[in-house]
Amino acid sequence: MTFEMLSSPVAFLKHRLAEIQHDPVLREYEAWWEREGKVTSQATDRAGTPWLRMFDRFGKRLDEILFSAEYWKMLKRGYQAGVVWRAFEENSLLPSFLLGYVISFYDPGLYCPYTVSLSTAVPLEKYGPPELKGRFLPQLLRRDEDVWQGATWMTEAGGGSDLGTAVETVARPAGDRWLLTGEKYFASNVGAELAVVAARPEGAPRNVRGLALFLLPRRREDGSLNYFVRRIKDKIGTRSVPTGEVELRDSEAYLLGRPEWGVYLILEVLNLSRVANSVGSVALAQRAMAEALSFAEQRTAFGRPILEHPLLRKQFEERFAALKMGFALAWEAVQRLNEVWHETPPYPDRYHLFRLIAHLAKYWTAEMAAQTAKWAMEVHGGAGVVEEYGVERWLREAMILSIWEGTPHRQILDGLEAMERKGAHRLLFQHLAATAEPQALEEIASRVEDHLALPTEEKEAKAEEVFRDLAAFTAATLLRKAEGASCGPD
Ligand SMILES: Cc1cc2nc3c(=O)[nH]c(=O)nc-3n(C[C@H](O)[C@H](O)[C@H](O)COP(=O)(O)OP(=O)(O)OC[C@H]3O[C@@H](n4cnc5c(N)ncnc54)[C@H](O)[C@@H]3O)c2cc1C
């Protein structure tokens, strides 16, 4: 088995997919990363938290996020390549996720601004009234330096898992708009020109059904600041996206969709980001493996390169197999999302199937990324813990991928809910039936049914094992399907 393609995200994509759209665009983008982006990304990570300039010389509030000029160039390059605009021009999310794979191989944190911009543009396009769309959507789809960015702010200080209880931000109607007051505690891509924000219309119930989704511009109609950045969080990774705390003070916002649909719209936003997270996790795992490979080919111990020792060689083979499974699972989530991203509530079955696959993919690929990044450090021995060699970065980045967009607990419990309430597991088994190994399918299907019949407390307590096995089974079956079709030789 050869692992050659590990050093190039585009080569790996070609190895895994029968055909890829926009091959020249992807190759040109990868070449740019090798030439320029890589160095900027490393410098951004090493520089740590960007600086927040809160006031100008006269004491006027500015809330400007300060990165190096190279950072802004790196960021704009991805928008120009089409990570957002291509989705609308081509009516397909596939080019965006392909570009996202390349971005995440080099900088998983940088994929966040693009993801949240896409996750802002999609609900605006789907649910925004024509006047709002006409005013804001073209700004997000620009191909020049002046492109606007989006953001998705739900989490508050009380916690991100239980949004129904923790969201304190209140929305008051004010003519054709709403005024939002509250605080967002983990606000990535802070500084963005637009954000989609979860808030509770005055008097709405204090549960998840009482939440609505609003579009919130950075500036009010009179040009003044519409939200305020209290500080930027000092994170262990994903330093290519600024994550801040945001204060809303009678901030002007516009309702998206119907208020009673709020929870569905919020979940649509999160689910899109979860798919991107899965794609990013696989790309990160590939990057960590590529670095481990280049070290293991050159480092010698006991008279030969360490890669040639049977124990390490076997680990490479197993990791590579897991990488391919992860890709198959993440790409299935991409394809299912691409089928349903125009759906609105009430959703058809294929949406529930997508939801379950997205939870499985987010859960499984993030764990794989963290394990692979840890192992890549181990392969480097002592050099793995030395900051200047950069291998440790992939573990720092991977730990964030497993937490944001919902922790593993959230993926498991939301996945269970999709199975219990929508029968999503049966849709999944039907979907996989033609390719699955029959006995394995029967076995996992009956384990899942037995599990769902348990009393609630026990069902939650014992959920992880069955969910993990379901994810592994799904990934392995999808890999069988992909390999049965048309992949290059290993
Ligand atoms: C770098 C970074 C950037 C982020 N950017 C954004 C952003 O842009 N927008 C945004 O809205 N959010 C953002 N988040 C927030 C993120 O979505 C939350 O951190 C995440 O949803 C978890 O919420 P929490 O941190 O408040 O933890 P909590 O919700 O307080 O959870 C704490 C722990 O309890 C567990 N837990 C909770 N409920 C259960 C249960 N029923 N059963 C078992 N375990 C449970 C959780 O899984 C977790 O392990 C970001 C987070 C990070 C780390």
The ligand as an SDF file (V2000), in Angstrom:
LIG
                    3D

 53 58  0  0  0  0  0  0  0  0999 V2000
  -13.6920   27.8960   19.7590 C   0  0  0  0  0  0  0  0  0  0  0  0
  -15.1660   27.8940   19.8960 C   0  0  0  0  0  0  0  0  0  0  0  0
  -15.9210   28.6880   19.0520 C   0  0  0  0  0  0  0  0  0  0  0  0
  -17.3070   28.7070   19.1700 C   0  0  0  0  0  0  0  0  0  0  0  0
  -18.0380   29.5010   18.3230 N   0  0  0  0  0  0  0  0  0  0  0  0
  -19.3860   29.5570   18.4630 C   0  0  0  0  0  0  0  0  0  0  0  0
  -20.1850   30.3840   17.6170 C   0  0  0  0  0  0  0  0  0  0  0  0
  -19.6930   31.0580   16.7190 O   0  0  0  0  0  0  0  0  0  0  0  0
  -21.5070   30.4230   17.8210 N   0  0  0  0  0  0  0  0  0  0  0  0
  -22.1110   29.6960   18.7980 C   0  0  0  0  0  0  0  0  0  0  0  0
  -23.3220   29.7730   18.9230 O   0  0  0  0  0  0  0  0  0  0  0  0
  -21.3750   28.9120   19.6220 N   0  0  0  0  0  0  0  0  0  0  0  0
  -20.0470   28.8140   19.4710 C   0  0  0  0  0  0  0  0  0  0  0  0
  -19.3070   27.9980   20.2900 N   0  0  0  0  0  0  0  0  0  0  0  0
  -19.9610   27.3550   21.4110 C   0  0  0  0  0  0  0  0  0  0  0  0
  -20.1420   25.8770   21.2420 C   0  0  0  0  0  0  0  0  0  0  0  0
  -21.1710   25.6150   20.3430 O   0  0  0  0  0  0  0  0  0  0  0  0
  -20.3860   25.3410   22.6500 C   0  0  0  0  0  0  0  0  0  0  0  0
  -19.1510   25.3900   23.3370 O   0  0  0  0  0  0  0  0  0  0  0  0
  -20.9460   23.9540   22.6720 C   0  0  0  0  0  0  0  0  0  0  0  0
  -22.2140   23.9120   22.0890 O   0  0  0  0  0  0  0  0  0  0  0  0
  -21.0670   23.4450   24.1310 C   0  0  0  0  0  0  0  0  0  0  0  0
  -21.6650   24.3950   24.9500 O   0  0  0  0  0  0  0  0  0  0  0  0
  -20.9370   24.8750   26.2900 P   0  0  0  0  0  0  0  0  0  0  0  0
  -19.5320   25.1510   25.9920 O   0  0  0  0  0  0  0  0  0  0  0  0
  -21.7280   25.9710   26.8790 O   0  0  0  0  0  0  0  0  0  0  0  0
  -21.0010   23.6190   27.2370 O   0  0  0  0  0  0  0  0  0  0  0  0
  -22.2770   23.1210   28.0520 P   0  0  0  0  0  0  0  0  0  0  0  0
  -23.4740   23.1710   27.2000 O   0  0  0  0  0  0  0  0  0  0  0  0
  -22.3140   23.8360   29.3500 O   0  0  0  0  0  0  0  0  0  0  0  0
  -21.8720   21.6180   28.3040 O   0  0  0  0  0  0  0  0  0  0  0  0
  -20.8390   21.2440   29.2150 C   0  0  0  0  0  0  0  0  0  0  0  0
  -20.6670   19.7210   29.1070 C   0  0  0  0  0  0  0  0  0  0  0  0
  -21.8770   19.0850   29.5020 O   0  0  0  0  0  0  0  0  0  0  0  0
  -22.2700   18.1590   28.5120 C   0  0  0  0  0  0  0  0  0  0  0  0
  -23.7160   18.0130   28.4720 N   0  0  0  0  0  0  0  0  0  0  0  0
  -24.6730   18.9630   28.3400 C   0  0  0  0  0  0  0  0  0  0  0  0
  -25.8880   18.4040   28.3180 N   0  0  0  0  0  0  0  0  0  0  0  0
  -25.7120   17.0650   28.4450 C   0  0  0  0  0  0  0  0  0  0  0  0
  -26.5810   15.9390   28.4860 C   0  0  0  0  0  0  0  0  0  0  0  0
  -27.9080   16.0830   28.3730 N   0  0  0  0  0  0  0  0  0  0  0  0
  -26.0490   14.7250   28.6210 N   0  0  0  0  0  0  0  0  0  0  0  0
  -24.7250   14.5480   28.7090 C   0  0  0  0  0  0  0  0  0  0  0  0
  -23.8390   15.5650   28.6800 N   0  0  0  0  0  0  0  0  0  0  0  0
  -24.3320   16.8100   28.5480 C   0  0  0  0  0  0  0  0  0  0  0  0
  -21.7450   18.7900   27.2080 C   0  0  0  0  0  0  0  0  0  0  0  0
  -21.6950   17.8360   26.1680 O   0  0  0  0  0  0  0  0  0  0  0  0
  -20.3860   19.2720   27.6700 C   0  0  0  0  0  0  0  0  0  0  0  0
  -19.4680   18.2080   27.6600 O   0  0  0  0  0  0  0  0  0  0  0  0
  -17.9300   27.9350   20.1570 C   0  0  0  0  0  0  0  0  0  0  0  0
  -17.1600   27.1140   20.9880 C   0  0  0  0  0  0  0  0  0  0  0  0
  -15.7970   27.0900   20.8550 C   0  0  0  0  0  0  0  0  0  0  0  0
  -14.9980   26.1930   21.7710 C   0  0  0  0  0  0  0  0  0  0  0  0
  1  2  1  0
  2  3  1  0
  2 52  2  0
  3  4  2  0
  4  5  1  0
  4 50  1  0
  5  6  2  0
  6  7  1  0
  6 13  1  0
  7  8  2  0
  7  9  1  0
  9 10  1  0
 10 11  2  0
 10 12  1  0
 12 13  2  0
 13 14  1  0
 14 15  1  0
 14 50  1  0
 15 16  1  0
 16 17  1  0
 16 18  1  0
 18 19  1  0
 18 20  1  0
 20 21  1  0
 20 22  1  0
 22 23  1  0
 23 24  1  0
 24 25  2  0
 24 26  1  0
 24 27  1  0
 27 28  1  0
 28 29  2  0
 28 30  1  0
 28 31  1  0
 31 32  1  0
 32 33  1  0
 33 34  1  0
 33 48  1  0
 34 35  1  0
 35 36  1  0
 35 46  1  0
 36 37  1  0
 36 45  1  0
 37 38  2  0
 38 39  1  0
 39 40  1  0
 39 45  2  0
 40 41  1  0
 40 42  2  0
 42 43  1  0
 43 44  2  0
 44 45  1  0
 46 47  1  0
 46 48  1  0
 48 49  1  0
 50 51  2  0
 51 52  1  0
 52 53  1  0
M  END
$$$$
